[in-house]
């Protein structure tokens, strides 16, 4: 019995290969993943892979961009909808969401952010710094966040979030790590109460 292959547009086929790659790399890790594993998961021929990704590094760069595009788009929509009704609640939710995002990437995180392709530049529109700057600027405008140098604060905040994720991954003490992180962020970024300012 011959199974007829689905006809997809080139863009749709590329996305299908990327999503298959993400699923397989998360499950197996980059060291144990072959091109055939990805094309099998996508239901595509091996030769199709090389039409879209001339090399393994090209695949990893594209996977990283796809992950970041999805994350940035989802976060931007969610935060914009929630920030005006409660910036701190929205901010803290996104902090936890970012930590979970890092943890859920598993071995894929190392492959696309710290492995051989780490020196490939990330498109500035996909920069975590730019997203954090925007979030902090919204907080300042809404008088929910202390006025800070948002460019410097974004780098520091990214480091805090990443270190918290690393700590949870290594120790398993999620609640303890989050509690300490939020204590630090509230002391640093929260606007003082009116009584404290007098």
C-alpha positions in Angstrom: 0.0 0.0 0.0 1.4 3.4 -1.1 0.8 6.3 1.2 0.4 9.5 -0.7 2.5 12.4 0.6 0.6 15.5 1.6 1.2 18.5 -0.6 2.4 21.5 1.4 3.6 24.9 0.5 7.4 25.4 0.9 6.8 27.6 3.9 4.5 25.0 5.5 6.9 22.2 4.8 9.8 24.2 6.4 7.7 24.9 9.5 6.8 21.2 9.7 10.5 20.2 9.6 11.3 22.8 12.2 8.6 21.7 14.6 9.6 18.0 14.1 13.2 19.0 14.8 12.2 20.8 18.0 10.2 17.8 19.2 12.9 15.3 18.4 15.8 17.4 19.8 13.9 18.0 23.0 13.3 14.3 23.5 16.7 12.9 22.4 19.1 15.9 22.6 21.3 17.0 19.7 24.0 14.3 20.2 21.5 11.5 19.6 19.5 13.1 16.8 20.0 12.4 13.1 18.6 14.0 10.0 16.5 10.8 9.4 14.9 11.1 12.9 13.7 14.6 12.0 12.4 13.7 8.5 10.7 10.6 9.8 8.9 12.7 12.5 7.9 15.2 9.8 6.8 12.5 7.3 9.2 13.9 4.7 12.0 12.5 2.5 15.5 12.9 3.7 16.4 14.9 0.6 13.7 17.4 1.5 15.6 18.3 4.6 18.6 19.6 2.6 16.4 21.7 0.4 15.6 23.9 3.5 18.7 23.4 5.6 22.0 22.9 3.8 23.8 21.9 7.0 23.1 20.9 10.6 24.1 24.3 11.9 21.7 25.9 9.4 18.9 23.8 11.0 19.9 24.8 14.5 20.0 28.5 13.6 16.5 28.2 12.1 15.2 26.2 15.1 16.5 29.0 17.4 14.8 31.7 15.3 11.6 29.7 15.2 11.6 29.2 18.9 12.3 32.8 19.6 9.7 34.1 17.0 7.0 32.0 18.7 8.0 33.0 22.2 8.3 36.7 21.4 5.0 36.8 19.6 3.1 34.9 22.3 4.6 36.9 25.1 4.0 40.3 23.4 0.3 39.5 22.9 -0.2 38.1 26.3 1.6 40.9 28.2 0.0 43.7 26.2 -3.5 42.3 27.1 -2.7 41.9 30.8 -0.3 44.8 31.7 -2.9 47.6 31.8 -5.0 45.8 34.4 -2.1 44.8 36.6 1.5 45.3 35.4 3.2 43.5 38.4 1.0 40.5 38.0 1.7 40.4 34.3 5.4 41.0 34.8 5.8 38.2 37.4 3.8 35.8 35.3 6.2 36.5 32.4 9.2 36.0 34.6 7.9 32.5 35.6 6.9 31.8 32.0 10.4 32.6 30.8 12.0 30.4 33.4 9.7 27.5 32.4 10.5 28.2 28.7 14.2 27.7 29.4 13.6 24.6 31.5 11.3 23.0 28.9 13.9 23.4 26.2 16.1 20.9 28.0 19.1 19.8 25.9 17.8 21.9 23.0 18.7 25.0 25.0 22.3 24.1 25.1 22.3 23.3 21.4 20.8 26.5 20.1 22.0 29.1 22.6 25.3 27.8 23.9 26.6 25.3 21.4 28.5 25.7 18.1 26.0 28.2 16.7 26.1 30.5 19.8 28.2 33.0 17.9 25.7 33.3 15.0 24.0 36.6 15.6 20.4 36.7 16.6 18.1 39.0 14.7 17.6 42.1 16.9 13.8 41.8 16.6 14.2 38.5 18.4 16.3 39.9 21.2 15.2 39.1 24.8 16.8 42.4 25.8 14.4 44.3 23.5 11.4 42.5 24.9 12.5 43.1 28.5 13.1 46.8 27.7 9.6 47.1 26.3 8.1 45.4 29.4 10.0 47.6 31.8 9.2 50.8 29.9 5.5 49.9 30.1 5.9 49.5 33.8 7.5 52.9 34.1 4.8 54.6 32.1 2.1 52.9 34.2 4.0 54.1 37.4 4.3 50.4 38.5 8.0 50.1 38.0 10.8 52.4 39.3 12.4 54.5 36.6 15.5 52.6 35.7 18.0 52.5 32.8 16.0 50.0 30.9 18.8 48.8 28.6 21.1 48.0 31.6 18.2 46.6 33.7 17.2 44.3 30.8 20.6 42.6 30.8 20.6 42.3 34.5 17.0 40.9 34.6 17.9 38.4 31.9 20.8 37.2 34.0 18.6 36.9 37.1 16.0 34.9 35.2 18.5 32.6 33.5 20.4 32.0 36.8 17.1 31.2 38.5 16.3 28.6 35.8 19.8 27.1 36.1 19.3 26.9 39.9 16.0 25.2 39.6 17.4 22.8 37.1 20.4 21.9 39.3 18.6 21.8 42.7 15.0 21.1 42.0 14.0 23.7 44.6 11.6 25.6 42.4 9.5 27.5 45.0 12.5 28.5 47.0 14.3 29.8 43.9 11.2 31.7 42.7 10.6 33.2 46.1 14.1 34.5 46.4 14.1 35.8 42.8 10.8 37.8 43.4 12.1 39.2 46.7 15.1 40.6 44.8 13.0 41.9 41.8 10.4 43.5 44.1 13.1 45.3 46.2 14.8 46.5 43.0 12.0 47.4 40.6 8.8 48.0 42.6 7.8 51.6 43.1 8.0 52.5 46.8 4.7 53.0 48.7 3.6 56.6 49.2 4.3 56.3 52.9 7.9 55.2 52.2 8.5 58.2 50.0 7.6 60.7 52.7 
